[in-house]
């Protein structure tokens, strides 16, 4: 189904404006046909498996057409009643509405997307009219076909709300294709509001208000569904009896189950209206609220209706339903506070308390409007007389949702904002506020100023907190004894720390952060180099003296059995290098003692003998 509504291959660049609008018109027709065909297939399958079908396939198709019109909000007229008088059916299964609305939205979005060629561009109004005309053409044909069936559509309902639903779905698809801009929505607004809409802060606030209101409405629906599920579990026996009494064969029970699933969003909205306070009507003379169930309800036999509270005054479980709007208000406040303070503990870029309160108030208005629309769509007449009014009253549910969300949501949003701006006392240990932002708490900065900073030869600064792993130029370890536990914490921070370049003085050498290991000493390097030259068989050439070190490397001896006439003098050992072995400390003076690693490198030219390791010692078992 989605492959049919996807964008088709682009036409040649020379296509005309009329061809593009024709393409949009066809998309509208295809979207309507897909929705109608899907529902018709389901109804025909149920008719086939039914053991006692009342009508033929033509009657089943007419019933499917009527149900498709009902999914758009049209009111049907049931002619086959026991009394012989026609009865209206205006309760729309909201889950059934999702498919045609989504298909129309997708068709309008794909048709309005700008093509690559400039000649194929067309106005948004023309695309909207073309898609809507194609869809409404199928609607009118379906209404005419369903006229001769048992569920014809009332003509007045084809104009409202059916046409309004089609218009809204097509407009939303067009708006989505244009990137959801705020300009077209404020075209008729005052100039001052349009100028404010051009500012980034206004857009961020509007986006946060829309997101928070949508989260509040979804929370109302979710909490209402949970409330209905709990009531059904409480009356599980009555629900099972009602389900079994409606039909005796499995095909009929499958039909009842599918109808109950399609009405689940309606039941969720009824539960939300019950928690908000106004409740819902169970006929012209009965209303169910958390305080009481008044009047004599006219309830048809249906499994979902057994969840209705018992008649009489409410009890503590009924009063607990007020937690539904309270939770929705807290969710609105939470979303608003997260938009007001994007990074916890960082005041830069955070909204002021007044702006946060305004956005929370706008979110409450949006939540009330959404609840009113869903309440109006979830109810409707189920017949004449006592069943003429059935479901929530939208003009009571909307204001109730607004009041609940504003009274609880606005103060809660300010509290959440203050909590997110709060800096914990020991936050500098993990530094969550400055992670990725370059902002560090003041306590951490003061601690860094008091902590001694060991520096290497090139001026590299060691991160504070890594004292146990930092080494001075002389190789001594800095110890700030404050207990074993503190030192273990410092070691863990040191392993996670990275070198920070010094802000003052000089450039930083690229490899100054390497540890002061004997492997990198000059004697060890000379020993390794001599071993490599000897193993290469004379292929490695000599390098010129290094001007930075002031000493020339020892030339390689010729590969012959004769010993060199005069061995090259060994370079003096570095002053700061620690003694490499006990033998090196036995000379007349520590500074003039020959380096055993260099002597091993000089003796390496004989072509035999043990191979010295990195410290100049002989490694057993390695002979040339």
C-alpha positions, -999 to 999 in steps of 0.1 A, spaced: 0 0 0 28 24 9 45 17 -24 15 29 -43 14 62 -25 52 68 -27 65 93 -52 64 79 -87 94 84 -110 99 120 -121 84 130 -154 104 148 -181 115 183 -174 91 198 -199 59 187 -182 34 214 -179 15 228 -150 -16 210 -159 2 176 -160 15 182 -124 -20 191 -111 -34 160 -129 -8 139 -111 -19 154 -78 -55 147 -86 -47 111 -94 -29 108 -60 -61 119 -42 -82 93 -61 -56 66 -53 -55 74 -16 -93 72 -14 -94 40 -33 -68 24 -11 -87 32 21 -120 21 7 -106 -11 -8 -88 -21 25 -120 -19 45 -140 -36 17 -117 -66 17 -121 -70 55 -159 -68 54 -161 -92 24 -139 -117 43 -161 -116 73 -191 -120 51 -176 -151 34 -168 -168 67 -202 -160 83 -224 -191 84 -257 -171 80 -251 -140 58 -281 -118 56 -273 -102 22 -253 -110 -8 -219 -96 -18 -235 -64 -30 -249 -58 5 -216 -64 21 -199 -39 -2 -225 -13 6 -219 -19 43 -182 -15 38 -188 17 19 -209 31 47 -183 22 73 -156 40 53 -178 71 52 -183 67 90 -145 67 95 -144 102 80 -170 115 105 -202 111 84 -233 101 103 -250 69 91 -287 60 92 -295 25 103 -327 14 85 -332 -22 97 -344 -15 132 -369 -35 152 -393 -6 155 -391 2 118 -379 38 124 -344 48 111 -318 54 139 -287 75 135 -252 61 141 -228 89 148 -201 73 171 -170 71 150 -144 44 158 -113 65 160 -89 37 152 -108 32 119 -102 69 111 -65 66 113 -60 48 79 -79 71 55 -65 102 72 -30 90 70 -34 80 33 -48 114 24 -20 132 44 6 112 26 -9 119 -9 -10 156 -2 26 156 12 41 137 -18 22 159 -43 34 191 -28 70 183 -26 90 205 -51 105 187 -80 140 192 -92 130 210 -124 119 246 -121 92 241 -147 75 215 -125 70 238 -96 34 247 -88 15 266 -61 5 250 -28 -31 260 -32 -34 243 -66 -20 211 -52 -43 212 -22 -73 217 -45 -63 190 -69 -57 163 -41 -88 173 -23 -110 172 -54 -97 137 -63 -105 124 -28 -139 141 -26 -149 127 -60 -145 92 -46 -164 102 -14 -194 114 -34 -194 83 -56 -193 61 -24 -221 80 -8 -243 75 -39 -234 38 -39 -242 33 -2 -277 49 -7 -292 16 -15 -277 -3 14 -286 -7 51 -262 21 63 -266 51 40 -249 84 50 -268 115 59 -263 142 34 -257 170 58 -228 151 75 -210 149 41 -204 187 43 -195 187 80 -176 170 94 -165 148 65 -154 177 43 -136 193 72 -117 160 79 -106 158 43 -95 194 43 -75 191 75 -57 160 64 -48 175 30 -37 208 46 -15 189 72 2 170 44 9 202 25 22 219 56 46 190 62 59 191 27 67 228 31 88 221 62 61 231 88 66 269 85 48 292 109 44 320 83 13 306 65 -4 299 98 0 335 109 -9 351 75 -40 367 89 -24 376 123 -14 412 133 19 425 121 34 426 155 28 388 159 42 381 125 74 401 134 77 381 166 73 349 147 104 357 127 126 355 159 143 323 169 132 325 205 96 328 195 99 297 172 116 277 200 88 287 224 61 278 199 77 244 192 81 237 229 44 246 235 32 223 207 54 195 218 43 198 255 6 201 246 9 170 224 26 151 252 -2 162 276 -29 149 252 -11 116 247 -7 113 285 -44 119 290 -52 92 264 -28 67 280 -40 73 315 -76 70 304 -69 37 286 -52 24 318 -83 35 338 -106 16 314 -84 -15 315 -84 -15 353 -122 -13 353 -125 -41 327 -103 -63 348 -125 -55 378 -156 -65 358 -140 -93 338 -168 -118 343 -195 -94 331 -174 -85 300 -170 -122 291 -207 -128 294 -215 -98 272 -190 -109 246 -204 -145 244 -240 -133 243 -236 -111 212 -229 -140 189 -228 -177 190 -203 -185 161 -167 -176 159 -171 -153 128 -196 -131 147 -173 -130 178 -144 -120 155 -165 -91 142 -174 -80 178 -137 -82 187 -126 -61 157 -153 -35 166 -141 -34 202 -105 -29 191 -116 0 168 -134 16 197 -104 14 221 -93 50 215 -128 62 221 -129 43 254 -95 59 263 -109 94 257 -140 85 278 -117 75 307 -98 107 304 -130 127 304 -141 108 335 -108 116 353 -110 153 343 -144 156 361 -171 163 335 -174 126 327 -195 113 298 -232 110 290 -249 76 289 -280 88 273 -301 119 277 -308 114 314 -276 99 328 -241 111 334 -211 93 348 -186 114 369 -161 105 397 -186 119 422 -216 98 412 -235 81 384 -268 99 381 -299 90 363 -308 57 346 -283 49 319 -295 33 286 -266 10 279 -266 -14 249 -250 -48 254 -214 -44 245 -182 -56 263 -166 -22 266 -196 -7 283 -194 -30 313 -165 -9 325 -190 19 333 -190 25 371 -219 13 392 -249 35 398 -248 57 429 -223 80 446 -186 75 439 -162 58 463 -124 62 469 -115 42 437 -137 65 417 -121 96 432 -86 83 424 -94 89 388 -84 126 392 -48 114 391 -52 112 353 -52 150 346 -26 155 374 -1 132 356 -8 149 323 -1 183 338 32 171 353 42 157 319 34 191 303 55 208 330 84 184 325 85 189 287 84 227 292 112 227 317 134 206 295 130 231 267 136 260 291 169 246 304 185 224 277 216 216 298 211 209 335 231 233 357 239 257 329 222 291 330 235 303 297 207 300 271 181 292 297 147 309 296 135 334 322 108 323 346 83 345 329 89 330 295 87 295 310 54 303 325 40 317 292 51 286 273 35 263 300 3 284 297 2 280 259 8 243 263 -21 241 286 -43 259 260 -32 234 234 -38 205 257 -74 218 263 -80 222 226 -68 188 218 -89 172 245 -120 190 233 -115 179 197 -110 142 207 -140 144 231 -162 156 202 -149 129 179 -152 100 204 -189 105 211 -221 107 191 -256 94 189 -263 56 188 -300 59 182 -331 79 190 -346 88 223 -324 80 252 -294 71 231 -294 104 212 -265 116 234 -237 93 241 -201 101 251 -182 131 265 -194 166 262 -166 185 244 -174 220 256 -170 207 292 -140 185 287 -119 211 269 -121 238 297 -115 212 323 -83 200 307 -72 236 303 -78 244 340 -61 212 353 -30 217 331 -27 254 339 -32 252 376 -7 223 381 15 226 350 26 262 352 39 261 389 54 226 383 72 239 352 88 267 372 98 242 399 113 218 373 132 247 358 147 257 391 157 221 398 174 218 365 194 250 371 205 238 405 242 229 409 249 201 433 276 205 460 298 177 448 290 182 411 326 191 403 337 155 408 319 143 377 315 177 361 281 170 345 273 206 339 305 213 320 304 181 299 306 191 263 300 228 271 333 240 284 316 253 315 330 242 349 316 251 383 332 278 404 343 253 431 362 233 405 380 264 392 390 275 427 403 240 435 424 241 404 440 274 414 450 260 448 463 227 434 500 227 423 504 220 386 534 198 376 548 207 343 571 188 319 599 202 298 576 216 272 551 232 295 524 206 293 499 211 321 486 181 340 449 181 347 441 187 384 431 155 402 459 134 385 485 142 411 493 105 418 502 98 381 520 131 374 558 133 375 581 163 378 612 168 357 633 150 383 610 120 383 595 124 418 559 117 423 537 144 438 519 132 469 492 151 486 483 126 513 447 130 523 438 94 530 438 62 510 403 67 498 410 101 484 441 88 466 422 60 450 396 85 437 424 107 424 439 77 406 406 69 389 403 106 378 438 105 365 431 75 343 402 94 328 420 127 325 435 141 293 463 166 290 452 202 288 475 226 268 489 254 288 473 287 281 504 308 288 538 304 274 552 285 245 540 259 221 533 224 232 554 196 219 534 167 203 549 139 224 557 155 258 529 136 275 547 102 271 558 86 304 594 89 316 602 53 310 639 40 305 627 27 271 630 62 257 665 70 271 694 76 247 713 46 258 684 22 252 677 38 218 714 34 208 714 -3 218 682 -10 198 696 9 168 729 -11 169 710 -43 171 689 -34 141 719 -23 120 737 -55 128 707 -76 118 702 -58 86 735 -70 71 748 -35 63 717 -23 45 710 5 70 730 37 64 745 60 90 727 92 98 744 126 103 748 140 138 717 154 154 723 192 160 696 194 187 713 168 209 748 180 202 762 145 198 768 123 169 755 87 168 780 60 170 791 48 135 784 12 126 815 -10 127 823 -29 95 809 -64 93 842 -84 96 858 -106 120 885 -81 128 879 -58 157 879 -20 151 913 -3 157 899 24 179 864 23 193 844 55 191 840 73 224 807 67 242 784 96 245 779 109 280 748 97 299 720 122 304 722 140 338 685 134 346 684 97 336 682 73 365 710 46 369 702 17 345 721 -10 364 743 -16 393 774 -19 371 770 16 359 774 31 393 808 16 400 829 41 381 850 69 395 821 94 392 784 89 383 785 116 356 816 102 338 807 65 341 804 48 307 769 37 297 767 -1 296 741 1 269 764 21 246 793 -3 253 771 -32 243 763 -13 211 800 -9 204 808 -45 211 779 -55 188 802 -51 158 820 -84 165 790 -103 151 786 -126 181 776 -125 216 744 -119 235 719 -92 224 713 -65 249 678 -55 259 663 -19 262 682 -13 295 715 -25 282 714 -58 301 721 -91 284 691 -112 276 697 -149 282 689 -173 255 693 -148 226 726 -154 208 737 -143 174 
